[in-house]
Amino acid sequence: MWLSDRTVSHETIETWGRRTLDLLSAVERELWVVVLVALLADVYLTQLGLQYGLNEGNPLARYLINAFGIGALAALKVGVVGLGGLLRELVPARQAPTIPLGLAIPWVVAVVINATLLLGQ
């Protein structure tokens, strides 16, 4: 098979990785904004979904909401952002932008899921 005859050089992968980290570094501030907007949207849409009879899918978040209210979910997420900020300071500077990216992706996905569920109500 012709695909098995092709190899990717280590330099190509390394170059791609450097370019990706450079791109992320250029938009790190924007990634943190996406994290904060997604956090707020997720908490709001979760509260709205609970009012419409939907259930929280995350067992820890569900427990906190049931025990302490929606503010506990917000506090949990703010704590995660704080931990992310701390980790951002501990990792090498070149890799630091991967922290907000790693927070933004699942929260944006959660917002899309929540919005889709609510639109279906």
SULJO-V985453 format. One record per backbone hydrogen bond with DSSP energy under -1.0 kcal/mol. CO is the residue of the C=O (numbers start at 0). NH is the residue of the N-H. E is the energy in kcal/mol with one decimal. If there is no record, write none. Layout:
CO & NH & E
CO & NH & E
This chain:
2 & 5 & -1.2
8 & 12 & -1.6
9 & 13 & -2.6
10 & 14 & -2.7
11 & 15 & -2.4
12 & 16 & -2.5
13 & 17 & -2.4
14 & 18 & -2.6
15 & 19 & -2.4
16 & 20 & -2.4
17 & 21 & -2.4
18 & 22 & -2.4
19 & 23 & -2.7
20 & 24 & -2.4
21 & 25 & -1.7
26 & 30 & -2.2
27 & 31 & -2.0
28 & 32 & -1.8
29 & 33 & -2.4
30 & 34 & -2.2
31 & 35 & -2.3
32 & 36 & -2.7
33 & 37 & -2.8
34 & 38 & -2.4
35 & 39 & -2.3
36 & 40 & -2.8
37 & 41 & -2.7
38 & 42 & -2.4
39 & 43 & -2.5
40 & 44 & -3.0
41 & 45 & -2.4
42 & 46 & -2.4
43 & 47 & -2.5
44 & 48 & -2.7
45 & 49 & -2.5
46 & 50 & -1.9
47 & 51 & -1.4
48 & 53 & -3.0
49 & 52 & -1.3
57 & 61 & -3.0
58 & 62 & -2.4
59 & 63 & -2.5
60 & 64 & -2.8
61 & 65 & -2.6
62 & 66 & -2.6
63 & 67 & -3.1
64 & 68 & -1.7
68 & 71 & -1.4
69 & 73 & -1.9
70 & 74 & -2.6
71 & 75 & -2.4
72 & 76 & -2.4
73 & 77 & -2.6
74 & 78 & -2.4
75 & 79 & -2.0
76 & 80 & -2.3
77 & 81 & -2.5
78 & 82 & -2.5
79 & 83 & -2.5
80 & 84 & -2.5
81 & 85 & -2.2
82 & 86 & -2.8
83 & 87 & -2.3
84 & 88 & -1.1
86 & 90 & -1.9
91 & 94 & -1.5
94 & 97 & -1.9
95 & 98 & -1.9
96 & 100 & -1.4
97 & 101 & -2.3
98 & 102 & -1.5
99 & 103 & -2.9
100 & 104 & -2.3
102 & 106 & -1.3
103 & 107 & -2.9
104 & 108 & -2.2
105 & 109 & -2.3
106 & 110 & -2.3
107 & 111 & -2.4
108 & 112 & -2.5
109 & 113 & -3.0
110 & 114 & -2.8
111 & 115 & -2.4
112 & 116 & -2.6
113 & 117 & -2.5
114 & 118 & -2.5
115 & 119 & -1.3
117 & 120 & -1.4
